[in-house]
Amino acid sequence: MTTKMMKIKLIILVGVLLTVSFGLKAQEEGVVIDKVVAVVGGNIILKSDLESQIVSLRAQGAVTSAST
């Protein structure tokens, strides 16, 4: 492979990598993933934990939609 061909491939590779990297974001700004809904003693209760327990209790028939 000639050095001119290697330079062209390198330029194309760098261009592709730069194009792809501009489209990537680590995290959306201002998006709430989870939140603390209560603190009991020294333990925190997250909204996702509460929702998970409600789903579990509904599956067991212990909670209906009207009681939540």
Secondary structure, DSSP 8 states (H G I E B T S, - for coil): --HHHHHHHHHHHHHHHHHHHHH--SS-TT-----EEEEETTEEEEHHHHHHHHHHHHHHTS--GGG-
